[in-house]
Amino acid sequence: MGEECCSTQLIDGDGAFNVSGIENFIKAMKLGECGLSYAVVSIMGPQSSGKSTLLNHLFRTNFREMDTFKGRSQTTKGIWMAKCVDIEPCTLVMDLEGTDGRERGEDDTAFEKQSALFALAVSDIVLINMWCHDIGREQAANKPLLKTVFQVMMRLFSPRRTTLLFVIRDKTRTPLEYLESVLREDIKKIWDAVPKPEAHKGAPLSVFFNVEVVALSSYEEKEEQFKEQVASLRQLFFHSIAPGGLAGDRRGVVPASGFSFSAQQIWKIIKENKDLDLPAHKVMVATVRCEEIANEKFAYLAADEDWLHLQEAVESGPVPGFGKKLSAILIKCLSEYDMGATYFDASVRTTKRQQLEEKVLNLVHPTYQAMLGHLRSRTLDNFKQSFDRALDRGEGFAMASNDCTQSFMLAFDEGCADAAIELANWDSSKVRDKLRRDIDAHIASVRATKLSDLIAHYEKQLNVALLEPVEALIDAAGDHTWPAIKNLLQRETATAISGLSSSLSGFDLDPKTLDKMLASLSDYARNVVEMKAKEEAGRVLIRMKDRFSTLFSCDSDSMPRVWTGKEDIKAITKTARSASLKLLSVMAAIRLDDKADNIENKLSLALVDSANNGVTNKSITSFDPLASSTWEEVSPTKTLITPVQCKSLWRQFKAETEYSVTQAMAAQEANRRSNNWLPPPWAILAMLVLGFNEFMTLLRNPLYICIIFVAYLLGNALWVQLDITGEFQNGALPGLLSLCTKFLPTVTNLLRKLAEAAQQPPTSDPRRNPALELTSFSNSTNNDSISDASSNVTSSESGVEYSSPSMQRHQGSD
């Protein structure tokens, strides 16, 4: 290894390829950067013919030269390689082991043929070193070597022409033109004698080889002239790869980065004694090297910081400019591949590039899908918020949904365009379709919710507008009850339908759906009335009794009746029952249609008229209009109370109201008796006839009259004090108990008053009438007694309580 020249043994004398040596050589020479701008020169010829010396002077290499003082012997073993100094483009030169050497013997020519085949397969220019005085000879002129070269060439099928540069050493006085013509004639004979494949029979030598001839003076005798001629020859290798140069045919050239691998594979095939197809070998080398480059660039991409940062950013949310950033990363990766694989076979390079592109796209596709997923999620969330705000502002549902859908689908398309990768023709339609389905599903959900809320609102409005008014109308059941309910239903239904229709105008519903919803609301209103009617029909017996009680127990002024004996209980009972029957007939069926019925007449005939005609509940006539489960004019679905149920309810109603009628009649009779104190006329006449003698006795004895008068006064005072009339108004037994309780205190009080009056001194007023004094005493006594007796009465929650005067005095002392 010199300072200016670098050389290495490529193949040793035993045929072993120096892999590590060639790799280090290529790295040291930076051969991989040359691409196709390099040339390979090799030299072959007899042993000790000055090949290494020629190369060292021609290319300024440092191959080992033979020491002439030690005799002629083998100097170069195997194949050596070096880089030419100060020659552009980069030129590699191979120094082959000499042929016809005594070290390998006469029969060991395998390595000669292998090295010759290797040189032809690898080199652009092959120098054939030969002595001038051997031209025209059979063996010394290297004719066997040339024959071997031509036979080997038939195995290569190389697509390019190789330059054979014959270097004639130690030129004599014989003109070069003569020497060249003889040499070319010998070469042509050798070429014609070489067996060729069927495809190349008759092909001239110029198809495969570019033959050039130069002559050099003797290095030992004319060293200066030799060096001048070598310097002139050196100029031919400058820009040798240019068109017209010695290595101008660049077809099938392996790029410099693949030279090491190509050389290894060629030598391996030659060693295995296989046919060497250079075009196929070129494809193989290109395949391996392009694949290595692709794998290397893919690994660089997978570890690229920009890509990793972008991937991490996408995991947390959408990234603005995703497509441009990722496209730049991918283009950079593929551009580096293109630079590394530029000089390899185009078809292989393209295929491997497509494979690399597919791999990198597969690498980034999940991130791209995640980006689209974020875009879809963000667009959907923004759509929901914008849609809700639009509805809150009062925009029509259909207009808001259409505007928001178009706006955010356009925003999603713009996001997809921003995320699109130049190298990939990925279709985002599936994600877009899913977004559209999600938006449509959200719109449908919101529409269903809004419609449900609207319907619920108007149903609630109908409930408020119908339930209580219907209940009030049914409570006041009469001839106009159902027409009033019908008018109420129609009015409220029309109001609700008008409001709902106005609210639904913004939903852009099709006429069929709109009509269906309005009809459903109308049916709901009718159902509310019917359900309320059924509910009230279940309480019809209670309402009948309430109505009977109201009409029977209260007068026309809604004042409670006092049964004085003047009221016609039968007429009142009939009126109250007729009103209750009217309520029953009204509640028997739903009459929202304009169909007439005779339910009231049937009920009146069967329940009222039959009772007035003396037909009892126990008797069964041959025809009972209520012995049925349906009304003739009413549909079973509109029937609230069947005829049989009406009959049963009426029977129960009469049984439960009969007690009130009986009580009223008893109260009337008791009132009548309490107001009639005089005995009957016949009793008065009997008393006059039978008591005549007693009356006459009283007339004859005035003292009896005074006693009777005093007794009358005392009795009158007790009557007033005890309030006998008022006590017996509550009944006979309560009156007797109350009188028994009050009798003794009242008598005691009267005696006390009499005693106090007797102790007063007599007045001297002569005009005073004793009878009047007694009367006034009686009256004052009565007033005091009433006052004292009334003071003894206290009220309690359970009724009236009485207390004696002694108890009052005791309580007062306490």
C-alpha positions in Angstrom: 0.0 0.0 0.0 1.7 3.2 -1.2 0.9 6.8 -0.6 -0.3 7.4 -4.2 -1.2 3.9 -5.3 -3.3 1.3 -3.6 -3.1 -2.4 -4.6 -4.4 -5.7 -3.3 -4.3 -9.3 -4.3 -7.8 -10.1 -5.7 -7.3 -13.9 -6.2 -4.4 -15.8 -4.8 -2.5 -18.5 -6.6 -4.8 -21.3 -5.3 -7.9 -19.5 -6.7 -9.2 -18.1 -3.4 -11.1 -14.8 -3.8 -9.9 -12.2 -1.3 -13.3 -10.8 -0.2 -12.1 -8.7 2.7 -9.2 -7.3 0.6 -11.4 -6.2 -2.3 -14.0 -4.6 0.2 -11.3 -2.7 2.0 -9.8 -1.7 -1.4 -13.1 -0.3 -2.7 -13.8 1.6 0.5 -10.3 3.1 0.5 -10.6 4.1 -3.1 -14.2 5.3 -2.6 -15.1 3.3 -5.7 -18.8 3.2 -4.8 -19.1 6.9 -5.5 -18.0 6.5 -9.2 -21.2 4.9 -10.5 -20.5 3.9 -14.1 -17.6 6.3 -14.4 -14.8 3.8 -14.1 -12.9 1.4 -16.3 -11.2 -1.9 -15.7 -8.0 -2.8 -17.5 -6.2 -6.2 -17.3 -3.1 -7.5 -18.8 -2.2 -11.1 -19.8 0.8 -12.6 -21.5 3.7 -15.1 -21.0 5.4 -15.3 -17.7 8.4 -12.9 -17.3 7.4 -10.8 -20.4 7.4 -7.5 -18.4 3.7 -7.2 -17.7 4.1 -5.7 -14.2 6.9 -3.4 -15.4 4.7 -2.1 -18.2 1.7 -1.5 -15.8 3.9 0.3 -13.3 5.2 2.7 -15.9 1.9 3.0 -17.8 -0.4 3.5 -14.7 2.1 4.4 -12.0 1.2 1.3 -10.0 3.4 -0.6 -7.6 3.1 -4.2 -8.8 6.0 -6.4 -7.9 8.5 -6.7 -10.7 10.9 -9.5 -11.6 14.5 -9.1 -10.3 16.6 -9.8 -13.4 19.6 -10.4 -11.3 18.0 -13.4 -9.7 17.0 -15.0 -12.9 13.7 -15.5 -14.7 10.9 -16.9 -12.4 7.3 -16.4 -11.5 6.7 -13.0 -9.9 2.9 -12.4 -10.0 0.9 -15.2 -8.4 -2.9 -15.1 -8.9 -4.5 -11.8 -9.8 -3.6 -8.4 -8.3 -5.5 -5.2 -8.6 -4.5 -1.6 -8.2 -5.9 1.8 -8.9 -4.3 3.9 -11.6 -2.8 7.1 -10.5 -3.8 10.5 -12.0 -6.1 9.0 -14.7 -9.6 10.1 -15.2 -12.0 8.5 -14.9 -11.2 6.1 -12.1 -9.3 3.2 -13.7 -8.6 -0.2 -12.1 -5.9 -2.4 -13.5 -5.5 -6.1 -12.9 -2.1 -7.9 -13.2 -2.7 -11.5 -14.1 -0.4 -14.4 -13.5 1.7 -15.1 -16.6 1.0 -18.0 -18.9 3.3 -20.8 -19.9 5.2 -20.8 -16.6 7.3 -23.7 -15.4 5.9 -23.4 -11.9 2.5 -24.7 -13.0 3.8 -27.1 -15.6 2.7 -28.0 -19.0 -0.5 -29.7 -18.1 -1.8 -27.3 -15.4 -3.5 -24.7 -17.7 -6.8 -24.6 -15.8 -5.9 -21.4 -13.9 -4.7 -19.8 -17.1 -8.1 -20.3 -18.7 -10.0 -19.3 -15.6 -8.0 -16.1 -15.1 -8.4 -15.3 -18.8 -12.1 -15.8 -18.7 -12.3 -13.7 -15.5 -10.3 -10.9 -17.1 -12.6 -10.9 -20.2 -15.7 -10.9 -18.1 -14.6 -8.1 -15.8 -12.4 -5.9 -18.0 -13.2 -3.2 -20.5 -9.7 -3.3 -22.0 -7.4 -6.3 -22.1 -3.7 -5.8 -22.8 -2.0 -8.8 -24.5 1.7 -8.5 -23.9 3.9 -10.3 -26.5 7.5 -10.1 -27.8 8.1 -8.7 -31.2 10.3 -11.6 -32.4 7.5 -14.1 -31.6 5.1 -12.8 -34.2 4.6 -15.4 -36.9 5.4 -18.3 -34.6 2.9 -20.8 -33.4 3.6 -21.2 -29.7 5.7 -18.2 -28.9 3.1 -15.8 -30.5 0.6 -16.8 -27.8 -1.7 -18.3 -30.4 -2.9 -21.0 -27.9 -3.7 -18.1 -25.5 -5.6 -16.2 -28.2 -7.5 -19.4 -29.0 -8.4 -19.8 -25.4 -9.5 -16.2 -25.2 -11.8 -16.6 -28.2 -13.3 -19.8 -27.0 -13.9 -18.2 -23.6 -15.6 -15.3 -25.4 -18.1 -17.7 -26.9 -19.2 -18.6 -23.3 -19.6 -15.0 -22.2 -22.2 -13.8 -24.7 -21.2 -10.3 -23.7 -23.4 -7.6 -25.0 -20.5 -5.2 -25.5 -17.3 -5.1 -27.4 -14.1 -5.6 -25.5 -10.9 -3.8 -26.6 -7.9 -6.2 -27.2 -4.8 -4.0 -27.1 -1.8 -6.0 -28.4 1.4 -4.5 -26.9 4.4 -5.6 -29.0 7.5 -5.4 -26.8 11.1 -4.8 -27.9 10.1 -3.6 -31.4 12.7 -4.2 -34.1 13.3 -2.4 -37.3 10.4 -4.2 -39.0 7.7 -1.6 -39.7 4.7 -1.7 -37.4 2.4 -1.8 -40.3 3.8 -5.2 -41.4 3.8 -6.5 -37.9 0.2 -5.4 -37.4 -1.0 -7.0 -40.7 0.6 -10.3 -39.8 -0.8 -10.2 -36.4 -4.3 -9.3 -37.6 -4.1 -12.1 -40.2 -3.1 -14.6 -37.5 -5.9 -13.4 -35.2 -8.5 -13.8 -38.0 -7.4 -17.3 -38.7 -7.6 -18.2 -35.0 -11.2 -16.6 -34.8 -12.3 -18.5 -37.9 -11.0 -21.7 -36.5 -12.8 -21.3 -33.1 -16.1 -23.3 -33.0 -19.0 -20.9 -32.5 -22.6 -21.3 -31.4 -25.3 -21.6 -34.0 -26.5 -18.0 -33.3 -23.0 -16.6 -34.0 -21.8 -18.6 -36.9 -20.3 -16.3 -39.5 -20.1 -13.4 -37.1 -16.9 -11.4 -37.8 -14.3 -10.7 -35.1 -15.2 -7.0 -35.0 -18.6 -7.9 -33.5 -17.0 -9.0 -30.3 -13.6 -7.3 -30.2 -12.0 -4.0 -30.9 -8.4 -4.9 -31.9 -5.7 -2.3 -31.4 -1.9 -2.8 -31.8 0.9 -0.7 -30.3 4.7 -1.3 -30.2 7.2 -0.4 -27.5 10.9 -0.3 -27.6 13.1 -2.4 -25.3 13.0 -1.3 -21.7 16.5 -2.5 -21.0 18.2 -1.1 -24.2 16.2 2.0 -24.9 14.7 2.9 -21.5 14.1 6.6 -22.3 12.4 5.8 -25.6 10.4 3.2 -23.9 9.2 5.7 -21.3 8.3 8.2 -24.0 6.3 5.6 -25.8 4.6 4.5 -22.6 3.7 8.1 -21.8 2.1 8.4 -25.2 0.2 5.2 -24.7 -0.9 6.4 -21.3 -2.8 9.2 -23.0 -5.2 6.7 -24.6 -6.5 5.7 -21.1 -7.6 9.3 -20.3 -11.4 9.5 -20.7 -11.4 6.0 -22.0 -15.1 5.6 -21.3 -16.0 8.4 -23.5 -17.6 7.5 -26.9 -14.8 6.4 -29.2 -12.5 5.7 -26.3 -10.9 2.3 -25.6 -13.7 1.5 -23.2 -16.4 3.5 -25.0 -18.9 0.7 -25.2 -20.6 0.9 -21.7 -23.3 -1.7 -22.4 -23.5 -4.2 -19.5 -21.2 -2.3 -17.2 -21.8 -3.1 -13.5 -22.0 0.0 -11.3 -18.9 0.6 -9.2 -20.8 -0.1 -5.9 -21.5 -3.6 -7.2 -18.1 -4.4 -8.7 -17.0 -6.4 -5.6 -20.1 -8.6 -5.5 -20.1 -9.0 -9.3 -16.4 -10.1 -9.3 -17.0 -12.6 -6.5 -20.0 -14.2 -8.3 -18.1 -14.3 -11.7 -15.1 -16.0 -10.1 -17.4 -18.4 -8.3 -19.2 -19.5 -11.5 -15.8 -19.8 -13.3 -14.4 -22.0 -10.5 -17.5 -24.2 -10.7 -16.8 -24.6 -14.4 -20.3 -23.3 -15.4 -21.3 -21.4 -18.4 -20.9 -17.7 -17.7 -23.9 -15.6 -19.1 -22.8 -12.1 -18.5 -26.2 -10.5 -19.2 -27.8 -12.8 -16.7 -25.0 -12.2 -14.3 -25.5 -8.5 -14.7 -29.2 -8.9 -13.8 -28.2 -11.0 -10.8 -25.7 -8.5 -9.6 -28.2 -5.7 -10.1 -30.9 -7.7 -8.3 -28.7 -8.3 -5.2 -27.2 -4.8 -5.1 -30.5 -3.0 -5.7 -32.1 -5.1 -3.0 -29.3 -4.3 -0.6 -29.7 -0.6 -1.4 -33.4 -0.8 -1.0 -33.2 -2.6 2.3 -30.6 -0.1 3.5 -32.8 2.9 2.5 -35.8 1.3 4.1 -34.0 0.8 7.3 -32.9 4.4 7.2 -36.5 5.5 6.7 -37.8 3.3 9.5 -35.2 5.0 11.8 -35.6 8.5 10.3 -36.3 11.1 13.1 -38.6 13.2 10.9 -40.7 10.1 10.1 -40.8 9.0 13.8 -41.7 12.5 15.0 -44.5 12.7 12.3 -45.7 9.2 13.3 -45.8 10.2 17.0 -47.6 13.4 16.2 -50.3 11.6 14.2 -51.0 9.3 17.1 -52.2 12.2 19.2 -54.2 14.0 16.5 -54.3 15.3 12.9 -51.2 17.0 11.7 -51.4 20.0 9.3 -49.4 19.5 6.1 -49.2 15.7 6.7 -49.2 14.8 3.1 -46.4 17.2 2.1 -44.2 16.3 5.1 -44.6 12.5 4.5 -44.2 12.9 0.7 -40.9 14.8 1.3 -39.6 12.0 3.5 -40.6 9.3 1.1 -39.2 11.1 -1.9 -36.0 11.6 -0.1 -35.8 7.9 0.6 -36.5 6.9 -3.0 -34.2 9.5 -4.4 -31.3 8.1 -2.3 -32.2 4.7 -3.7 -32.2 6.1 -7.2 -28.8 7.6 -6.6 -27.4 4.4 -5.3 -28.9 2.1 -7.9 -28.6 4.5 -10.9 -26.1 2.4 -12.9 -27.6 -1.0 -12.4 -29.9 -2.8 -14.9 -32.9 -0.5 -15.5 -35.5 -3.2 -15.3 -34.1 -4.6 -12.1 -33.6 -1.1 -10.7 -37.2 -0.3 -11.5 -38.6 -3.5 -10.1 -36.7 -3.1 -6.9 -37.7 0.5 -6.7 -41.3 -0.5 -7.0 -40.8 -3.0 -4.3 -39.2 -0.4 -2.1 -42.0 2.0 -2.8 -44.5 -0.7 -1.9 -42.6 -1.4 1.4 -42.4 2.2 2.4 -46.0 2.8 1.5 -47.0 -0.2 3.6 -44.9 1.2 6.4 -46.6 4.6 6.4 -50.1 3.4 5.4 -51.3 2.7 9.0 -50.2 6.3 9.9 -52.1 7.6 6.9 -55.2 5.7 8.0 -54.8 7.0 11.5 -54.6 10.5 10.0 -57.8 9.9 8.1 -59.4 8.5 11.2 -58.5 11.7 13.2 -59.8 13.8 10.3 -63.1 11.9 10.3 -63.5 12.1 14.1 -62.6 15.8 14.2 -64.9 16.6 11.3 -67.7 14.6 12.9 -67.3 16.4 16.3 -67.1 19.8 14.6 -70.2 18.9 12.6 -72.2 18.0 15.7 -71.2 21.2 17.5 -72.0 23.4 14.5 -75.3 21.5 13.8 -76.4 22.0 17.4 -75.5 25.7 17.3 -77.4 26.1 14.1 -80.5 24.5 15.6 -80.1 26.6 18.8 -80.1 29.7 16.6 -83.5 28.7 15.2 -82.5 27.6 11.7 -84.6 25.1 10.0 -83.6 21.5 10.6 -83.3 20.6 6.9 -81.4 23.7 6.0 -79.1 23.4 9.0 -78.4 19.7 8.2 -77.8 20.3 4.5 -75.5 23.4 5.1 -73.5 21.7 7.8 -73.2 18.5 5.9 -71.9 20.2 2.7 -69.6 22.4 4.7 -67.9 19.7 6.7 -67.8 17.2 3.9 -65.9 19.8 2.0 -63.6 20.4 5.0 -63.0 16.7 5.2 -62.1 16.5 1.4 -59.7 19.4 1.9 -58.2 17.6 4.9 -57.8 14.4 2.8 -56.2 16.4 0.0 -53.8 17.9 2.6 -53.0 14.4 3.9 -52.6 12.8 0.4 -49.2 11.4 -0.5 -47.8 12.1 -3.9 -46.4 8.6 -4.4 -49.6 6.8 -3.3 -52.9 6.7 -5.1 -54.7 5.8 -2.0 -58.5 6.0 -2.0 -60.1 7.8 0.9 -63.6 7.1 -0.3 -64.2 4.4 2.3 -63.4 6.8 5.2 -65.4 9.5 3.5 -68.4 7.2 3.1 -68.1 6.2 6.7 -68.0 9.9 7.7 -71.1 10.5 5.6 -72.9 7.5 7.2 -71.9 8.8 10.7 -73.2 12.3 9.8 -76.4 10.9 8.4 -76.9 8.7 11.4 -76.4 11.7 13.7 -78.8 13.8 11.7 -81.3 10.9 11.8 -80.8 10.6 15.6 -81.2 14.3 16.2 -84.2 14.4 13.9 -85.9 11.5 15.7 -85.2 13.2 19.1 -86.5 16.6 17.9 -89.6 15.0 16.3 -90.2 12.9 19.4 -89.8 16.1 21.6 -92.2 18.0 19.4 -94.8 15.2 19.4 -94.4 14.8 23.2 -94.9 18.6 23.6 -98.1 18.7 21.6 -99.3 15.5 23.2 -98.8 17.1 26.6 -100.5 20.2 25.3 -103.5 18.0 24.3 -103.5 16.3 27.6 -103.7 19.6 29.4 -106.3 21.0 27.0 -108.6 17.9 27.0 -108.4 15.9 30.3 -109.8 18.3 32.8 -112.4 19.9 30.4 -113.6 16.5 29.4 -113.9 15.4 33.0 -115.9 18.6 33.8 -118.2 18.0 30.8 -118.8 14.4 31.8 -119.4 15.5 35.4 -122.2 17.8 34.2 -123.5 15.1 31.8 -126.5 16.2 29.7 -127.9 16.3 26.2 -125.1 18.5 24.9 -122.2 16.7 26.7 -120.8 14.7 23.7 -121.3 17.5 21.2 -119.4 19.8 23.5 -116.7 17.2 23.9 -116.6 16.8 20.2 -116.3 20.5 19.6 -113.6 20.7 22.3 -111.7 17.8 20.6 -111.9 19.3 17.2 -110.8 22.8 18.4 -107.8 21.6 20.4 -106.8 19.0 17.7 -106.8 21.7 15.1 -104.7 24.0 17.3 -102.2 21.2 18.0 -102.0 20.1 14.4 -101.5 23.6 13.2 -98.7 24.1 15.7 -97.1 20.8 14.8 -97.4 21.4 11.1 -95.7 24.8 11.5 -92.9 23.2 13.6 -92.4 20.4 11.1 -92.1 22.8 8.2 -88.3 23.2 8.8 -87.7 19.4 8.7 -88.4 19.1 5.0 -90.4 15.9 5.5 -92.1 14.3 2.5 -95.9 14.8 2.4 -96.6 11.2 3.2 -94.6 11.2 6.4 -96.0 14.6 7.4 -99.6 13.5 6.9 -98.8 10.3 8.9 -97.5 12.3 11.8 -100.4 14.8 11.8 -102.9 11.9 11.6 -101.0 10.2 14.5 -101.4 13.3 16.6 -105.1 13.5 15.7 -105.6 9.9 16.7 -103.7 10.6 19.9 -106.1 13.4 20.8 -109.1 11.2 20.1 -107.5 8.5 22.1 -107.0 10.9 25.1 -110.7 11.6 25.1 -111.7 8.0 24.7 -109.4 6.9 27.5 -110.6 9.7 29.7 -114.2 8.6 29.0 -113.4 5.0 29.8 -111.7 6.1 33.0 -114.8 8.1 34.0 -117.1 5.3 33.0 -115.3 3.2 35.6 -116.5 5.7 38.2 -120.0 6.1 36.9 -121.7 4.6 39.9 -119.9 7.1 42.2 -120.9 10.0 40.0 -124.5 8.7 39.8 -124.7 8.6 43.6 -123.1 12.0 43.9 -125.6 13.5 41.5 -128.5 11.8 43.2 -127.3 13.0 46.6 -126.8 16.6 45.3 -130.3 16.8 43.8 -132.0 14.9 46.5 -130.4 16.5 49.6 -130.3 20.1 48.2 -132.9 22.4 46.9 -132.8 24.5 43.7 -130.7 27.1 45.6 -128.1 24.4 46.6 -129.2 24.7 50.2 -129.6 21.6 52.3 -133.2 20.4 52.5 -135.1 20.4 55.8 -137.8 17.7 55.6 -140.7 19.7 57.2 -143.4 17.5 55.7 -144.3 19.8 52.8 -141.8 18.3 50.3 -142.8 15.8 47.7 -140.2 13.1 48.3 -141.4 10.9 45.5 -141.1 13.7 42.9 -137.7 14.7 44.3 -136.6 11.1 44.2 -137.8 10.6 40.6 -136.1 13.8 39.5 -132.8 12.8 41.1 -132.9 9.3 39.7 -133.8 10.6 36.3 -130.7 12.8 36.4 -128.6 9.9 37.5 -130.0 7.8 34.7 -129.2 10.6 32.3 -125.6 10.4 33.5 -125.6 6.7 33.0 -126.9 7.0 29.4 -124.3 9.7 28.6 -121.5 7.5 29.9 -122.8 4.3 28.2 -121.0 5.0 24.9 -118.5 7.3 23.1 -120.4 9.6 20.8 -117.7 11.5 18.9 -119.3 10.7 15.6 -122.5 12.1 14.3 -124.5 8.9 14.7 -127.7 9.0 16.7 -128.7 6.3 19.2 -131.6 5.5 21.6 -129.6 4.4 24.6 -131.3 6.9 26.9 -134.8 5.8 25.7 -133.9 2.1 26.3 -132.5 2.8 29.7 -135.6 4.9 30.7 -138.0 2.3 29.3 -136.2 -0.6 31.0 -135.2 0.9 34.3 -137.7 3.7 35.1 -140.9 3.0 33.3 -140.8 -0.6 34.1 -140.5 0.2 37.8 -143.4 2.7 37.6 -145.5 0.0 36.0 -144.9 -2.3 38.9 -142.4 -4.7 37.3 -140.0 -5.8 39.9 -136.3 -6.8 39.5 -137.2 -10.3 40.3 -139.7 -10.7 37.5 -138.4 -11.6 34.0 -140.5 -10.5 31.1 -140.5 -12.1 27.7 -138.6 -9.1 26.3 -135.8 -7.3 28.2 -134.0 -4.6 26.1 -131.0 -4.6 28.4 -130.4 -8.4 28.1 -127.5 -7.8 25.7 -123.8 -7.1 25.7 -123.9 -4.5 22.9 -125.9 -1.5 21.8 -127.6 -1.8 18.5 -126.5 1.6 17.2 -123.0 1.6 18.8 -119.9 -0.2 17.8 -118.4 -2.5 20.5 -115.2 -0.4 20.3 -117.2 2.7 21.3 -119.1 1.0 24.0 -118.2 2.1 27.5 -120.9 0.4 29.5 -122.9 -2.6 28.1 -126.6 -2.9 28.6 -126.1 -5.7 31.0 -123.7 -3.6 33.0 -126.1 -0.7 33.0 -128.8 -2.8 34.5 -126.5 -4.1 37.2 -125.2 -0.6 37.9 -128.8 0.7 38.2 -129.8 -2.1 40.6 -126.8 -1.3 42.7 -127.5 2.4 42.5 -131.0 2.0 43.7 -130.0 -0.2 46.5 -127.4 2.3 47.8 -129.7 5.3 47.5 -132.8 3.7 49.0 -131.5 4.4 52.5 -131.3 8.1 51.8 -134.9 8.1 50.6 -136.1 6.1 53.7 -134.3 8.5 56.0 -135.8 11.5 54.4 -139.3 10.0 54.7 -138.6 9.2 58.4 -137.4 12.7 59.1 -140.4 14.2 57.4 -142.8 12.0 59.5 -140.9 12.9 62.7 -141.1 16.6 61.9 -144.8 16.3 61.2 -145.4 14.6 64.5 -143.3 17.1 66.5 -145.2 20.1 65.1 -148.7 18.7 66.0 -149.2 19.1 69.9 -153.0 19.2 70.1 -154.9 16.0 70.5 -157.3 15.0 67.8 -160.8 16.6 67.9 -162.5 13.5 69.0 -160.1 13.4 72.0 -161.0 17.0 72.8 -164.7 16.2 72.6 -164.3 13.1 74.8 -162.4 15.2 77.4 -165.2 17.7 77.5 -167.8 15.1 77.9 -166.0 12.9 80.4 -164.5 15.8 82.4 -167.6 17.9 82.8 -168.0 16.9 86.5 -164.4 17.8 87.3 -164.8 21.2 85.5 -167.8 22.0 87.6 -165.9 21.0 90.8 -163.3 23.6 89.9 -165.9 26.2 89.5 -167.3 25.5 92.9 -163.9 25.5 94.6 -161.8 28.5 93.5 -158.8 27.3 95.6 -158.4 24.5 93.1 -158.1 27.1 90.5 -155.4 28.9 92.3 -153.5 25.7 92.9 -153.9 24.7 89.2 -152.7 28.2 88.2 -149.6 27.9 90.4 -149.0 24.5 89.1 -149.3 25.9 85.5 -146.8 28.6 86.2 -144.3 26.1 87.7 -144.8 23.7 84.8 -144.4 26.5 82.3 -141.2 27.6 84.0 -139.9 24.0 83.9 -141.0 23.7 80.2 -139.1 26.8 79.2 -136.1 26.0 81.5 -135.7 22.5 80.2 -136.4 23.4 76.5 -138.4 20.2 76.1 -139.3 21.0 72.4 -135.7 21.5 71.4 -134.5 18.4 73.3 -137.0 16.1 71.5 -136.0 17.4 68.1 -132.9 15.2 68.4 -135.0 12.1 69.0 -137.1 10.6 71.8 -134.3 8.7 73.6 -131.7 11.5 73.5 -134.4 13.9 74.6 -135.3 11.7 77.6 -131.7 11.3 78.7 -131.0 15.0 78.4 -134.2 15.9 80.4 -133.3 13.4 83.1 -129.9 15.0 83.4 -131.3 18.6 83.6 -134.4 18.0 85.6 -133.0 17.9 89.2 -130.7 21.0 88.8 -133.6 22.9 87.2 -136.0 22.1 90.0 -133.4 23.0 92.6 -132.8 26.3 90.9 -136.5 27.2 90.9 -136.9 26.4 94.6 -133.9 28.6 95.4 -135.4 31.5 93.5 -138.8 31.0 95.3 -137.0 31.0 98.7 -135.2 34.2 97.9 -138.4 35.9 96.7 -140.2 34.9 99.9 -137.5 36.4 102.1 -137.9 39.9 100.5 -139.9 42.4 102.6 -143.4 43.2 101.3 -143.9 46.5 99.5 -146.4 49.1 100.6 -147.7 49.7 97.2 -151.5 49.2 97.5 -151.9 49.2 93.8 -149.8 46.2 93.3 -151.7 43.1 92.0 -150.7 39.9 93.7 -151.5 37.9 90.6 -149.3 40.1 88.5 -146.5 39.7 91.0 -146.7 36.0 90.8 -146.7 36.2 87.0 -143.7 38.4 87.0 -142.0 36.2 89.5 -142.6 33.3 87.3 -141.2 35.1 84.3 -138.1 36.2 86.1 -137.7 32.7 87.5 -138.1 31.4 84.0 -135.5 33.8 82.7 -133.0 33.0 85.4 -133.6 29.3 85.0 -133.0 29.6 81.3 -129.9 31.6 81.9 -128.6 29.1 84.5 -129.6 26.1 82.4 -128.0 27.5 79.3 -124.8 28.2 81.3 -124.6 24.6 82.2 -124.4 23.5 78.6 -120.9 23.0 77.1 -119.8 21.8 73.8 -117.3 19.1 73.0 -116.0 17.5 69.8 -118.1 14.4 70.4 -121.4 16.2 71.1 -123.2 18.1 73.9 -122.1 17.7 77.5 -124.0 18.8 80.6 -122.8 19.8 84.1 -124.7 20.4 87.3 -124.6 23.8 89.2 -122.9 22.2 92.1 -120.1 21.1 89.9 -119.9 24.6 88.4 -119.6 26.0 91.9 -117.0 23.5 92.8 -115.1 24.4 89.7 -115.5 28.1 90.5 -114.1 27.6 94.0 -111.2 25.9 92.5 
